[in-house]
Amino acid sequence: MFLLVDKPKGMTSHDVVDAVRKKTGQRRVGHGGTLDPNATGLLIVGVGREQTKQLSQFNTQKNKVYEAEIVLGQQRDTDDIEGKIMKKNNTKPSLDQIKFVLEKFQGEIEQTPPAHSAIKIKGKKAYELARAGKNVKLKPRKVLIKNIKIMSYTYPHLQIEFEVGSGTYIRALARDIGRELGTYAYLANLRRTQVGDFKVEDAKKIEEI
């Protein structure tokens, strides 16, 4: 079976898998599409041999929808709220400027993943090298941004809904949007609301399973 879980903040995706193992008594449990510990929202969990084999489709073939809170005016080394503040800028872009810049991110774009990511470089995860003080250089790759919708904006807080294809880093989108606006930006909060046809309103919290 597949379970739709509304992952809480502070839990890793693997923590959710462990919790489902304990609740179901099944050893073969996995998830489709990792959510960072700071992120919340829809996590698809497969229980059983056949279901875990099918999980890759949710990570590679399905579009995902996210609600992102972006904070302008600060650069952080991890591109999210958990990182150290590296630089600050007091530039206050207007809503019209933001709308103009966001049009550049629609469609297929090239995106450089965050240095603090799980992408492997010569067998080591990029974030491990970054935390060790190494200069991490990741190659840009093409990602699909299917739709962008501004939900609200009161400087420095910008709320955006993104519909994206596989492999897209919302942290990197936040970073790059800030650069295009002539300032800095980082991802403060992230919630995944949809994967393919599955929606978070149909998901259950861990304690409800």
C-alpha positions as CSV (number, residue, x, y, z in Angstrom):
1,M,0.0,0.0,0.0
2,F,0.9,3.6,-0.4
3,L,0.5,6.1,2.5
4,L,0.2,9.8,2.1
5,V,1.9,11.4,5.1
6,D,1.9,15.1,6.1
7,K,5.5,15.3,7.3
8,P,6.0,17.7,10.3
9,K,8.9,20.1,10.6
10,G,12.0,18.6,12.4
11,M,11.6,15.1,11.1
12,T,13.7,13.7,8.3
13,S,12.1,11.7,5.6
14,H,13.9,8.6,7.0
15,D,12.4,9.3,10.5
16,V,9.0,9.1,8.8
17,V,9.9,5.7,7.2
18,D,11.1,4.4,10.6
19,A,7.8,5.5,12.3
20,V,5.7,3.8,9.6
21,R,7.8,0.6,10.1
22,K,7.0,0.6,13.8
23,K,3.3,1.2,13.2
24,T,2.8,-1.3,10.4
25,G,5.3,-4.0,11.5
26,Q,6.6,-4.0,7.9
27,R,10.4,-3.9,7.2
28,R,10.0,-3.0,3.5
29,V,9.1,0.7,3.7
30,G,10.4,3.6,1.7
31,H,9.5,7.1,0.5
32,G,9.3,8.8,-2.8
33,G,11.0,12.2,-2.9
34,T,13.0,13.4,0.1
35,L,11.8,16.4,2.1
36,D,14.4,18.3,4.1
37,P,13.9,18.2,8.0
38,N,12.9,21.9,7.9
39,A,10.2,21.3,5.2
40,T,6.7,20.0,5.8
41,G,4.0,18.5,3.7
42,L,3.3,15.5,1.4
43,L,5.6,12.5,1.6
44,I,4.5,9.4,-0.2
45,V,5.4,6.3,1.7
46,G,5.4,2.8,0.2
47,V,4.8,-0.2,2.4
48,G,5.7,-3.6,1.0
49,R,8.1,-5.0,-1.6
50,E,6.1,-4.1,-4.7
51,Q,5.2,-0.6,-3.5
52,T,8.8,0.3,-2.6
53,K,9.9,-0.7,-6.1
54,Q,7.4,1.8,-7.6
55,L,8.5,4.7,-5.4
56,S,11.0,6.1,-7.9
57,Q,8.2,7.3,-10.2
58,F,7.1,9.9,-7.6
59,N,10.7,11.3,-7.5
60,T,11.5,11.3,-11.2
61,Q,8.3,11.3,-13.2
62,K,5.8,13.4,-11.3
63,N,5.5,17.2,-11.0
64,K,5.5,18.6,-7.5
65,V,3.9,21.7,-6.0
66,Y,5.5,23.7,-3.2
67,E,4.6,26.7,-1.1
68,A,7.8,28.6,-0.3
69,E,8.5,31.4,2.1
70,I,11.5,33.4,0.8
71,V,13.2,36.0,2.8
72,L,14.9,38.8,0.8
73,G,18.0,40.8,1.9
74,Q,20.2,38.0,3.3
75,Q,22.5,35.4,1.9
76,R,23.0,32.2,3.8
77,D,25.6,29.5,3.2
78,T,23.0,26.7,2.9
79,D,20.5,28.9,1.0
80,D,17.9,28.1,3.8
81,I,17.1,29.3,7.3
82,E,19.6,26.8,8.9
83,G,22.6,28.4,7.4
84,K,25.0,31.1,8.5
85,I,24.3,34.7,7.4
86,M,27.0,35.6,4.9
87,K,25.9,38.9,3.4
88,K,23.1,41.4,3.8
89,N,21.5,43.9,1.4
90,N,18.7,46.5,2.0
91,T,17.4,46.6,-1.5
92,K,13.6,46.5,-1.4
93,P,12.3,45.3,-4.8
94,S,8.7,46.3,-5.8
95,L,6.0,43.7,-6.5
96,D,6.2,44.7,-10.2
97,Q,10.0,44.0,-10.2
98,I,9.4,40.6,-8.6
99,K,6.8,39.7,-11.2
100,F,9.2,40.7,-14.0
101,V,12.0,38.7,-12.6
102,L,9.9,35.6,-12.0
103,E,9.0,35.4,-15.7
104,K,12.7,34.6,-16.3
105,F,12.3,31.4,-14.2
106,Q,9.3,30.0,-16.1
107,G,9.9,27.0,-18.3
108,E,13.1,25.0,-18.7
109,I,16.0,26.7,-16.9
110,E,19.6,25.9,-15.9
111,Q,20.0,25.6,-12.1
112,T,23.1,25.0,-10.0
113,P,22.2,22.9,-7.0
114,P,23.1,24.2,-3.5
115,A,26.6,23.3,-2.2
116,H,24.8,21.9,0.9
117,S,23.0,19.1,-1.0
118,A,23.2,15.3,-1.0
119,I,24.6,15.2,-4.6
120,K,27.7,13.1,-4.6
121,I,31.2,14.3,-5.7
122,K,33.7,11.4,-6.0
123,G,31.7,9.3,-3.6
124,K,31.1,12.0,-1.0
125,K,28.0,14.1,-0.4
126,A,28.4,17.7,-1.4
127,Y,27.1,18.9,2.0
128,E,29.8,16.9,3.8
129,L,32.5,18.5,1.7
130,A,30.9,22.0,2.3
131,R,30.8,21.5,6.0
132,A,34.4,20.5,6.0
133,G,35.3,23.8,4.4
134,K,35.9,22.5,0.9
135,N,35.1,24.6,-2.1
136,V,32.2,22.7,-3.7
137,K,31.4,23.3,-7.3
138,L,28.4,21.6,-8.8
139,K,27.5,21.6,-12.5
140,P,24.3,23.4,-13.6
141,R,21.5,21.2,-14.9
142,K,18.3,21.7,-16.6
143,V,15.1,21.7,-14.6
144,L,11.5,22.5,-15.4
145,I,9.5,25.2,-13.7
146,K,6.0,24.7,-14.8
147,N,4.2,27.4,-12.9
148,I,5.0,30.2,-10.5
149,K,2.3,32.1,-8.5
150,I,3.0,34.9,-6.0
151,M,0.8,34.3,-2.9
152,S,1.8,37.3,-0.9
153,Y,4.6,39.9,-0.5
154,T,5.5,42.1,2.4
155,Y,9.2,42.9,2.4
156,P,11.3,41.0,3.2
157,H,8.8,38.1,3.1
158,L,7.8,36.7,-0.3
159,Q,5.4,33.7,-0.5
160,I,5.4,31.8,-3.8
161,E,3.8,28.7,-5.0
162,F,6.0,26.7,-7.4
163,E,5.0,23.7,-9.6
164,V,8.2,22.0,-10.7
165,G,9.6,19.0,-12.4
166,S,12.0,16.5,-10.8
167,G,15.4,17.5,-9.6
168,T,14.5,21.1,-8.8
169,Y,15.9,22.7,-5.7
170,I,13.6,25.3,-4.2
171,R,16.5,26.6,-2.1
172,A,18.4,27.3,-5.3
173,L,15.4,29.0,-6.8
174,A,15.2,31.3,-3.8
175,R,18.9,32.1,-4.1
176,D,18.7,32.8,-7.8
177,I,15.6,34.9,-7.6
178,G,17.3,37.1,-5.0
179,R,20.3,37.5,-7.3
180,E,18.1,38.5,-10.2
181,L,16.5,41.1,-8.0
182,G,19.8,42.7,-7.2
183,T,19.8,41.5,-3.6
184,Y,20.1,38.2,-1.6
185,A,17.5,35.6,-0.6
186,Y,17.1,32.4,1.2
187,L,14.4,29.8,1.8
188,A,12.8,30.2,5.2
189,N,9.9,27.7,5.0
190,L,8.8,25.1,2.5
191,R,5.7,23.0,2.3
192,R,5.0,20.4,-0.4
193,T,1.3,20.3,-1.2
194,Q,1.1,18.0,-4.2
195,V,3.0,15.2,-6.0
196,G,1.4,14.2,-9.3
197,D,-2.3,13.8,-8.5
198,F,-1.8,13.2,-4.8
199,K,-2.5,16.2,-2.5
200,V,-1.5,17.0,1.0
201,E,-5.1,17.6,2.1
202,D,-5.6,13.8,1.7
203,A,-2.5,13.0,3.8
204,K,-2.5,11.9,7.5
205,K,-0.2,13.1,10.3
206,I,2.1,10.4,11.7
207,E,0.1,10.0,14.9
208,E,-3.1,9.4,12.8
209,I,-1.7,6.4,10.9
